[in-house]
Every structure is written in C-alpha cells, then in structure tokens.
Amino acid sequence: MYPVSEAFLQAVQENTRRYYWTGEIRTKGGAVYPFGYEDIVKGSGYITAQCCGSAEIELGTVYAAEMGITLFSQIDRYTLEGAEVRLSYHLRITDGSFEEVPMGIFEVSEANRTAHCLELKAYDYMLRFEKSFNGFETMGNAYAFLDLCCKACSVELAHTKDEIEAMPNGAELLSVYPENDIETYRDVLYFVGQVLGGFFCINREGKLELRKYGTEPVMEVKSRHRFTSSFSDFITRYTAVSSTNLRTQTAEYYALEQDDGLTMNLAVNPLLQFGLEETREELCRNILADISVVNYVPFDSSTIGNPALDLGDVLVFTGGQADGEQIACITSSNCKIGGKHTLKCVGKNPRLAQAKSKNDKNISGLLNQIEAGKIGIHTFTNASAFTVAETDVKIITIEFATSEDNHAQFFGSVIVDVEADAVERTALAKGEVVIPAAGGMDAGTGGEESPGDAGQVLEVELPVIWSEDGQAAAHFTFEINDSVVAIHQPEETWHSGRHTILLYYPIEGVVANYTNVFNVYMRMGGGTGIVDTGSCIASISGQSMGAQSAWDGEIKVEEWVGRAAIGGGIRAVPADGEIGMEIDETMKRECSDVVCGRAAVGAFARPVEMEVWYEIEREHGD
C-alpha cells in the first residue's frame, strides 16, 4: 500500500467521504496542461493493473498498467504522442485538509478527438522494456540484469544494489543460457523475477519495483465497504516448484515436506540452466520458500474503493459470507475515477492437483520444453491490387526463419475476379423453305389460291456465327529461395466471374538460422484476373519459427566518384557504381570481401589503366 496517514485510512473507510481528482499532461515539447476533477467526463476515467493472469498465481510477471480518461479539453491531439499523464487522488481527512495520493505516470498511446472532448489511453513505463535484447552472453547477479534493463530502457530502478542482493538468490551469479526464448528486455525481467520469487510492476513514481507475495494484511474490508463480493470455497497453496533442465532434458521437482498443494511450474528459465546440481536446487528451493507463503482465498469484489491499495497487498474480508480468519491478495485492480473499485485475487484449487503423482508433475513440467520449439506463423495480405494477364505476377512473398532444422507449411487463399476472353462459335442451321408457285393467285376468286397450285419446298443450310464467354486458365508457380518448384504448379480453368482457389505446399528441409523467401506467382491465359486489395491471404507455419523475419544479412554499399585530373590535363568522366553483398544467414560469422580490378580511362592519348580496390570486413551481428 502506498504510505498514507492513519487519518487517511480512517477517512477512506467512512460511510461518506469528500474527494476529488487532479492531473496534468506533459508533452515531449515541454508543454504542461493541468486539469481538474471538473474537466473529467463523468464515468470515463479508469486505471487497471494486474500481476497475474485470469486463472492462477504467477511469478516474474511484467504486466503494464492501463489508464483511460476523457477530458473536456481543446488540446491538439497531434501534440500528445508520447506525452505523460500524471493523476492524483485527494481525500479530505479529519483536520479538514486534503491528503494527496499519486496514482501513477502513464505515457499516451492513443489520443482521439470528439467535438468537445479528448479521449486518452495510456500505459505505464513497463512498455518501455519492449525493446529487442541482444545480450546473449550477459553474466552477473540479479541486480546487474535489472540495472542493464533499466539503463537500456530509460526506467529508474526502485531498489538499491544492497536491497536486491539481500534477497534470496539476489547475490547468486546468473548467466543466460544460449538456447532461450529471450527476445526483449521485458523477457529478461520475467526470468529475473522468477529467480527472485516475485513480480515486477511500475510504481506510482514511475520506477521499476519488485514485489513479493506476503502474509501481513494491510487493511480490513468490511461488508459495508463492499457492493458485491464472491469468495471461493478453497485456499490456494503452493508446496512444490518444478523447473526444466535443458541440459539433462529433465524436469527437476522440489517440494516441501508435506506436498499436498499446487506446483509452481517455472518451465524453461534460461537463468536456471547453469551451475552445479546443488546450486540449482538451492535456487529453486529459495523460490519455493517465497511462493509457499501464498495461502490466499480467491475472491472478486466491488468496493467503495481505496486508491492507496497496490498490487500484492494482502486484505482481510469480514462480514457477510466472508471468513474473517482467511487472507487474500490483490492480483487485479480496476479503479474507476469517481466510481467503484473492483479488486480480485486469482488462484487454483489444490484439491484438483492432489490426484497428480510426482511423476505426473514432472511430465507436466517437461512438456513446457515445447515452448522452446513453439509453433510460429508468418502471415501475408496483399496491400495493393494485382492485374494478372499472360505474364507472371508475384502475388505472395513471405520471409521466414527457424532456429532449428525442420519443416514448414504454406497455406494460401486467393480471390480472383476473372474476365475470360469471348469465344466465337460457328454452326450450320438446317431447315425447309417453301417457295410459292408463280401465278398461284386468281383474281376471279377473290384472291384465293387456285386448287392444284402447290409451292416448291427446299432444304437449305445457313452458317450461323455468335460469341460466348470463354474459359481463362489461372496458373500458379511456387518459388522457394529463388528456386522454382517444378513438380507442383496448380492450375484452374474458370469462366468470367469471382472465383477462389486454395493453395498448399509443404516446405521440406528448412535449414536453421537462414532467412528463407517463399514466393507465389500467378498468370492467366485466355483472359485476365484482378486480385483486389486484401483478397490474397497466406501464411507459413512451423515449429521454432522466429516471431519476426530474421535479418537477411544484406549490405549495400554505393559510392560516387567525381572528376579527377590525370597527368597533362586529362580529366576522367564521373562514374558511379554499386556494390552489393548478401549473406542469407543469421548466424554470427566473420566475413570479408575484396573487389579489385582495372578500369581503362580513354582520352586523345593512349588509354591509361588505373586500379580500383575495395574491401569489406565486418563481423555479422554488428
């Protein structure tokens, strides 16, 4: 809980209270826009935060808090990119003064304008750690990792070196295992948080803070303080820890003497892979000591609110259906500005885990190795329309890379508006034609045909020519890494209209740590086709695939040479050239390249040869 006075704690639990909210917006340009409670649209403001998912207690979590608010303001929204919003809660205490409680610092991610209002959505500094991490050979204790992350992401650490090293596992030397899932600094914090037996959050001052689960209640929530509440009929307890050892391919299991509760599965933590077996056991048992204090009753309650409460605070609920002897922990908080304060504690039922044997728990921990080779997917959607005729048009291109040698699958769906060429048809029409006989009419009979005057019947054949809708042939060609797939080239024959084709191709023998490019070309015969924007979607999926396309190692160097005098006033004509080098791999290697040769320079005299020399020497990964 944020440190407040006893007068505040007393006033916040009264049946009536007097309070207000204030805040200010600070832009990157240095402008400051303060706002008061009257500037906030009623019912629009909220602050949500959590330290666990929706089902169970977790370790090492790095959730970002979210703030949303709508203001009666005319601030230009285009100046608010990356701006900071600071909120404060003010409560009147017994002496008549107002005590201020800061509610945090948030960076604007969205700013929308209505006719009279400004809608803001912002997150705390935790999103700053969403930066790529490349320290795969980093070594040090927990504080060294935290200090590295904070300096790289411009976030201040709320703890001193002595405070971190005084924690269990805080002084142990840690190193990153080469085979890991670390992509960002946020991932590093997650694994360090597991080692230290806690979770991370950004405190009200904008600093990174490690918090641990505790047992000491900070507040009693009585029935008159609650609008609604729901309590579980079980107590969440942890009595074991499981961690997967990649080197031995086993799940190591450590439990209390009485193992009748839940197991905290640490899965594959790259910081827990090195060291002796005794060292690993000590690290895991220290984590177990931190998590074994969890003895919480899961709940969900809507209260009158106390903005001083923080994630991880332990509460006691009394009155009504609550058991005043049990404790609960805040794992989720939703504070409405001027409204209710919803608190929640998640947890699983230990009774459901008692049927599991130790071997079952080992297997469940070992299955988490799949995370190291998890299914990845790369998708494609055409952002522009294509008109396809007789020449090949590239309609799909996907880059992908894997960390292991394996296989991948390509799936695609293409919607084509086809206009087939008209086809001319000819045929012979057969029939009989009757030609009346000459003089077959008698004027004396009133124009009636005279008896016996029959006409002549002829059989004739006439040529008939007409046009009808033809059929257009759509031909698809696959290409993997500039090699055309010759054995499988789908083809469809369509009349005019809209048609859909599904494409599939298994990609065998994908080499690890190389950037691969898969292309699909389309051509039409006997007509044309239009693939509208968004009408072509495709994906490549497989295990151990990078979440993002790997760098293809391509370097382009361009140099321009101006005029140069050579001897007796002869001038060379300016020339430009381009040198390209491409390395289709993501592994760390050293390479060098030398381009040399002789260029003839002609004039009125005999040609003069000059040597051109160029060298590239680099280390991949720089």
BELZI-V716714 format. One record per run of one state. SS is the DSSP state (2 for helix, 1 for strand, 0 for the rest). FROM is the first residue (numbers start at 1). LEN is the number of residues. If there is no record, write none. Layout:
# BELZI-V716714
SS;FROM;LEN
SS;FROM;LEN
This chain:
# BELZI-V716714
0;1;5
2;6;6
0;12;7
1;19;8
0;27;5
1;32;4
0;36;1
2;37;3
1;40;1
0;41;5
1;46;5
0;51;15
1;66;6
0;72;5
2;77;3
0;80;4
1;84;9
0;93;5
1;98;16
0;114;4
1;118;6
0;124;1
2;125;5
0;130;2
1;132;1
0;133;6
1;139;2
0;141;1
2;142;12
0;154;3
1;157;1
0;158;3
2;161;5
0;166;8
1;174;2
0;176;8
1;184;1
2;185;12
0;197;2
1;199;4
0;203;5
1;208;4
0;212;5
1;217;5
0;222;1
2;223;3
1;226;6
0;232;4
1;236;10
0;246;4
1;250;6
0;256;6
1;262;4
0;266;4
2;270;3
0;273;4
2;277;15
0;292;3
1;295;2
0;297;2
1;299;5
0;304;10
1;314;4
0;318;9
1;327;3
0;330;2
1;332;5
0;337;4
1;341;5
0;346;4
2;350;3
0;353;5
2;358;16
0;374;1
1;375;7
0;382;4
1;386;3
0;389;4
1;393;8
0;401;1
1;402;1
0;403;3
1;406;15
0;421;1
1;422;14
0;436;5
1;441;1
0;442;1
2;443;3
0;446;3
1;449;1
0;450;6
1;456;14
0;470;2
1;472;9
0;481;2
1;483;2
0;485;6
1;491;4
0;495;2
1;497;14
0;511;5
1;516;10
0;526;1
1;527;5
0;532;4
1;536;8
0;544;1
1;545;1
0;546;9
1;555;7
0;562;3
1;565;2
0;567;3
1;570;2
0;572;3
1;575;7
0;582;8
1;590;12
0;602;6
1;608;12
0;620;3
